[in-house]
Amino acid sequence: MYRLLVLVLVLVLVVVLPPLGQTADPPPGQQYLDFIKKQAATLRAADKPPASRDEWQKQRDELRKNLLAAWGGFPTEKYPLDVKKLGELKRDGYRVEKLIFQTLPGVWMTANSYVPDKPGKLPAILQVHGHWRGAKQDPVVQSRCIGAAKLGFFVLCVDAFGAGERAIGTALGEYHGEMTAATLFPIGRPLSGIQVYENMRAVDYLQTRPEVDGDKIGITGASGGGNQTMYAGAFDERFKCVVPVCSVGNYQAYLGAACCMCEVVPGAFKFTEEGNILGLVAPRGLMVISATRDAFQFSVGEAKKSLAAAEPIFKLYGKPGHIRHAIFDSGHDYSKAMREEMYGWMTLHLKGQGDGSPVKEPEFKTENPEDLRCFPGDSRPKDWMTLPRFAASEGKKLVAAVPVPKTADEWTTEAEKRRTVLREKVLGGFPDAQPTSKYREGFEELTIFDYVTEPGLKTELWYQYDQKAPKGTRPLVVLLSLENSHAPGLEKLEKEVRAAGWGVLTFDLRSTGKLALASEKVGRAPDHNSAEWGLWTGRPLLGQWVFEVRQLLTKWLPADGKPPQHDVIVIGEGQAGLVALAAAATDPRITKAAAIGTLATYVTDEPYTNQRLGTIVPGILRDVGDIAHLAALAAPRRMVIAGGVAGNGKTLTADQLRAAYQPAAQVWGLLKAPDALTITDKTDAAEVIRLLK
């Protein structure tokens, strides 16, 4: 009853206008976006054009190094392409071949080559499809392939990983973003980087074709394909002409929008803005095509900002005419007029003909999409390497390679190394910010505070306690949920915690509960946008949430640095269990921790289901290990793993749970504290609290 009364009080306080002269706080759901935008602007505030070629060369080398690191690196040895031709269509003036070739071991790229009926070596264009449902088969994508082929270009059109014929299922139209692409993050190889590498392998293939002049290759695509075009064209200098369409804006414009996971370069704000990516194309030919009625992040005005940063770089090479901005009164598209603009630019830079003006498109008919497929209907091999299967295969290799210490001393050294990497690299580091709290209201055994973890991020902090328990020795429990701080599961835990005579703290972590953004769900990812924006700034949400728990302890525990005279317990329900485990791993002030019904392994050969994108952290399997290895960093302190789920959302049996956490159990045993770790499939609140006593 007292909680209901306090909630009424809080609602009354919310609607009261601020005193004259003070500004109102932004809406709760807006404050995280405002915070991220400010963080991004601060990171790039010192950007300025290079003053000389030498200065640019240094920036260029550093930028390429940082891009490669963000993409997880590329294989040092190229796997054999092992090209297979699966069919051919003969058409007027050209033929269409159905091809597959390997980009990575066991990973096959489906493709169509459009081969003109012309002798000699031809300039070539790699066409990447973007987010059209039919992928390389889509009529919009076909049109620029056929048009270019009839104009004398050898054209290769490929399906991106996870899309078209390379989706999880065999039907066209599947989306490769959200929690499908997210399976790649833990192995440290985001889809944006894999796309660049695969498009580089497509160039390797083009250079094997006797019909192709390997020194005259261009690339173009629209939407997500324009994004691929920009990055591949910037990174691989074999592309002599680069034409991204309806895709160029700038990174800061992405904040506030929903972009595909294939466009995310983790931590990019820490080392660049989009203008310098365009600058990497210099002095080769670059045309950016924009539409006046496109989304804000791809708008003409935002594209001009990036072009303004790139143009001085082209001038340093003495090639100011090699960069051009073409603007069309259009929506998000790759229209006939846009195609003709592209043909003219490719003709200039690949054939050495004309002045880059538009070239008229020949007449043609597009194909029935099904006729272009390498594997029509359901004929694709059953063991086809899908995107999640690839992520799982690589993840298993990374987990198997995690060192297994043989002694307690070895573990102490290894744990400190992993803890440092977890804190500084995987979680994005913890900023130097002083938390503040202000008493708002108290009622019986409940006190409410306004709590600020970083400037611009405010939440309600609820402290409940049993007045009968001695204050100085009363255990402190921090209850975490990524749904909201008053979720039904937490209500049960609160009741059991208070019955035990302990104090309990609950609050909404940033961008969750009442602080969540409205309408940010995309597919299986309920926190798609907020998680994505955190990735851009190099601070994944999991790291931000762990930081908030640490800030809470900094504010709540003795300021003299002395350990408290009572237990400090962190309990995470569901997805928040990962926050509890990561907080315990990085903060020795936490004496006990529990994860209830939490994801038990990042390795999954299916898209993540019933998980939050914010907990899927780039590079964790590569740099630290799986969730069991994360939990082990809290050993030998008391920990309870109560239930767990697989990546596909299915509940694990007790045996499966013990198998998943075997690396953690091994560490607790090594430290001669096996009983301090409890792994159970029981998730009852009373049982969890009993086990933590």
NORNOR-V652038 format. One record per residue. N is the residue number from 1. D_LAST is the distance of its C-alpha to the last C-alpha in Angstrom with 1 decimal. Layout:
n = (N/N)
d_last = (D_LAST/D_LAST)
This chain:
n = (1/2/3/4/5/6/7/8/9/10/11/12/13/14/15/16/17/18/19/20/21/22/23/24/25/26/27/28/29/30/31/32/33/34/35/36/37/38/39/40/41/42/43/44/45/46/47/48/49/50/51/52/53/54/55/56/57/58/59/60/61/62/63/64/65/66/67/68/69/70/71/72/73/74/75/76/77/78/79/80/81/82/83/84/85/86/87/88/89/90/91/92/93/94/95/96/97/98/99/100/101/102/103/104/105/106/107/108/109/110/111/112/113/114/115/116/117/118/119/120/121/122/123/124/125/126/127/128/129/130/131/132/133/134/135/136/137/138/139/140/141/142/143/144/145/146/147/148/149/150/151/152/153/154/155/156/157/158/159/160/161/162/163/164/165/166/167/168/169/170/171/172/173/174/175/176/177/178/179/180/181/182/183/184/185/186/187/188/189/190/191/192/193/194/195/196/197/198/199/200/201/202/203/204/205/206/207/208/209/210/211/212/213/214/215/216/217/218/219/220/221/222/223/224/225/226/227/228/229/230/231/232/233/234/235/236/237/238/239/240/241/242/243/244/245/246/247/248/249/250/251/252/253/254/255/256/257/258/259/260/261/262/263/264/265/266/267/268/269/270/271/272/273/274/275/276/277/278/279/280/281/282/283/284/285/286/287/288/289/290/291/292/293/294/295/296/297/298/299/300/301/302/303/304/305/306/307/308/309/310/311/312/313/314/315/316/317/318/319/320/321/322/323/324/325/326/327/328/329/330/331/332/333/334/335/336/337/338/339/340/341/342/343/344/345/346/347/348/349/350/351/352/353/354/355/356/357/358/359/360/361/362/363/364/365/366/367/368/369/370/371/372/373/374/375/376/377/378/379/380/381/382/383/384/385/386/387/388/389/390/391/392/393/394/395/396/397/398/399/400/401/402/403/404/405/406/407/408/409/410/411/412/413/414/415/416/417/418/419/420/421/422/423/424/425/426/427/428/429/430/431/432/433/434/435/436/437/438/439/440/441/442/443/444/445/446/447/448/449/450/451/452/453/454/455/456/457/458/459/460/461/462/463/464/465/466/467/468/469/470/471/472/473/474/475/476/477/478/479/480/481/482/483/484/485/486/487/488/489/490/491/492/493/494/495/496/497/498/499/500/501/502/503/504/505/506/507/508/509/510/511/512/513/514/515/516/517/518/519/520/521/522/523/524/525/526/527/528/529/530/531/532/533/534/535/536/537/538/539/540/541/542/543/544/545/546/547/548/549/550/551/552/553/554/555/556/557/558/559/560/561/562/563/564/565/566/567/568/569/570/571/572/573/574/575/576/577/578/579/580/581/582/583/584/585/586/587/588/589/590/591/592/593/594/595/596/597/598/599/600/601/602/603/604/605/606/607/608/609/610/611/612/613/614/615/616/617/618/619/620/621/622/623/624/625/626/627/628/629/630/631/632/633/634/635/636/637/638/639/640/641/642/643/644/645/646/647/648/649/650/651/652/653/654/655/656/657/658/659/660/661/662/663/664/665/666/667/668/669/670/671/672/673/674/675/676/677/678/679/680/681/682/683/684/685/686/687/688/689/690/691/692/693)
d_last = (27.6/26.9/26.0/29.4/31.2/29.8/30.7/34.2/34.3/33.3/36.0/38.5/37.7/38.0/41.6/42.8/45.2/44.5/46.7/50.2/50.3/46.7/46.0/43.5/40.5/41.1/39.7/36.0/36.8/39.5/37.7/36.2/39.6/41.2/38.7/39.3/43.0/43.0/40.9/43.5/46.5/45.2/44.8/48.4/50.1/52.0/53.6/57.4/60.1/61.0/64.1/65.6/65.4/63.9/61.1/60.5/60.6/57.7/55.7/56.6/55.4/52.1/51.7/52.3/49.8/47.1/47.9/47.7/44.3/43.0/44.4/42.7/46.0/48.7/49.6/51.9/54.0/55.3/54.9/58.2/59.0/60.5/62.2/63.0/65.6/64.9/67.8/70.3/71.9/75.5/76.3/79.2/79.1/75.8/73.5/69.8/68.0/64.6/62.7/59.3/58.4/55.3/53.6/50.6/50.2/50.2/50.2/53.4/54.9/57.2/60.3/63.7/66.6/69.5/72.5/75.8/79.0/80.2/81.3/80.0/76.7/75.0/72.4/69.1/66.4/62.8/61.8/58.1/57.3/54.5/52.8/55.6/54.5/57.1/56.2/59.3/60.9/60.8/64.3/63.4/62.4/65.3/67.8/67.3/67.4/70.7/72.2/71.5/72.8/76.0/76.5/76.4/72.8/70.9/67.6/64.3/61.8/58.3/55.2/52.1/49.0/47.2/50.2/53.5/54.0/50.9/48.4/45.7/48.1/51.9/53.0/54.0/52.2/48.6/46.7/45.2/43.1/39.7/37.1/39.7/40.6/37.0/36.4/38.5/36.4/33.7/36.5/38.0/41.3/41.7/44.4/46.6/47.0/47.5/50.2/51.9/51.9/53.1/55.9/56.9/57.1/59.3/61.6/61.6/62.9/65.5/66.9/67.6/69.8/73.5/74.2/71.9/72.8/69.5/70.2/70.5/67.2/65.6/62.5/61.9/59.5/58.3/55.0/52.3/55.3/56.5/53.2/53.6/57.2/56.3/53.7/55.7/58.9/57.4/55.9/58.6/62.0/63.8/63.6/66.8/66.4/63.2/63.2/59.9/60.4/58.5/55.5/56.0/54.5/52.1/48.4/47.9/49.5/46.8/44.2/44.3/45.6/44.3/45.5/45.0/42.5/45.6/46.7/43.6/43.9/40.4/40.7/44.4/44.4/43.4/46.8/49.3/50.7/52.7/56.0/55.6/54.7/58.1/59.6/58.7/61.4/64.1/67.0/66.8/67.6/65.0/65.5/62.8/63.5/62.0/62.4/63.0/60.9/57.9/54.3/53.6/51.9/55.0/57.5/60.7/59.6/56.4/58.3/60.9/58.3/57.4/61.1/61.9/59.5/61.0/64.7/65.1/63.8/66.5/69.0/68.0/69.2/72.4/71.4/70.8/72.4/69.8/67.2/67.9/66.2/67.6/66.7/67.3/67.3/64.9/61.4/58.9/61.2/63.3/66.6/70.1/71.0/67.9/68.8/72.3/71.0/68.9/71.9/74.0/71.4/70.9/74.7/75.1/72.4/72.7/76.4/77.8/79.7/80.0/78.4/75.1/76.4/75.3/76.8/77.7/75.7/77.8/77.6/75.4/73.4/69.7/68.6/66.7/63.1/62.7/65.8/64.2/61.2/60.8/58.9/60.3/58.3/55.7/57.4/55.0/53.6/50.4/48.7/49.4/47.1/45.5/43.6/40.1/41.2/42.4/39.2/37.3/39.8/39.5/35.7/35.5/37.8/35.7/32.5/34.4/35.7/32.3/32.5/30.3/29.6/30.3/28.8/25.9/28.6/30.0/26.7/26.2/29.6/29.4/26.0/27.5/30.6/28.7/26.5/29.7/31.5/28.6/28.5/32.3/33.8/31.7/29.9/33.1/32.0/30.4/33.2/33.6/33.0/31.7/29.4/30.4/29.1/31.1/30.0/31.4/30.3/27.9/27.5/25.5/21.8/22.7/24.4/26.2/27.5/30.0/28.4/30.7/29.3/32.8/36.2/37.0/33.5/32.0/29.2/27.5/24.2/22.3/19.9/18.3/16.5/16.3/19.1/17.9/14.9/16.4/17.3/17.2/13.6/12.2/9.7/12.0/11.5/14.7/15.5/18.4/21.1/24.6/26.1/25.4/22.7/23.1/23.2/22.4/19.3/17.9/18.9/16.7/13.7/14.7/15.0/11.5/10.2/12.8/12.2/8.8/11.1/10.3/13.5/14.4/17.3/19.5/22.9/25.4/25.8/29.5/31.7/29.1/28.8/31.4/32.2/33.3/36.9/39.0/40.4/39.1/38.2/40.3/40.1/36.6/35.4/34.2/33.9/37.0/38.8/36.2/34.7/38.3/39.1/36.1/37.3/40.8/39.6/37.5/34.2/32.6/30.3/27.2/28.0/28.8/25.5/23.5/25.8/24.9/21.2/22.2/24.7/22.1/20.1/23.4/24.3/21.1/20.1/22.5/25.8/26.6/24.6/22.4/18.7/16.7/15.2/11.8/9.5/11.5/10.1/12.8/12.9/16.4/17.9/20.9/23.1/20.9/18.5/21.1/20.9/17.2/17.9/21.1/19.5/16.9/19.9/22.1/20.0/18.3/17.0/14.2/11.4/9.3/11.2/11.7/15.1/16.0/19.5/20.7/23.9/23.4/26.8/29.4/32.1/33.9/37.5/37.4/36.9/33.4/32.7/30.2/29.1/29.8/32.4/30.6/27.9/30.7/31.4/34.7/34.7/31.1/31.9/34.8/33.2/29.6/29.0/27.3/23.8/22.4/24.1/22.7/19.0/20.0/20.8/17.2/16.9/15.6/12.6/9.4/10.8/10.8/14.3/14.6/18.3/21.2/24.8/28.0/30.3/32.4/29.6/29.3/25.9/25.1/24.7/21.9/24.5/25.6/22.2/21.7/25.2/24.6/21.6/23.3/24.2/20.6/19.7/22.8/21.6/18.2/20.4/23.0/20.6/19.6/15.9/16.2/12.9/11.1/12.7/12.2/15.3/15.7/18.3/16.3/15.7/14.8/12.7/10.9/10.1/9.0/6.4/5.4/5.6/3.8/0.0)
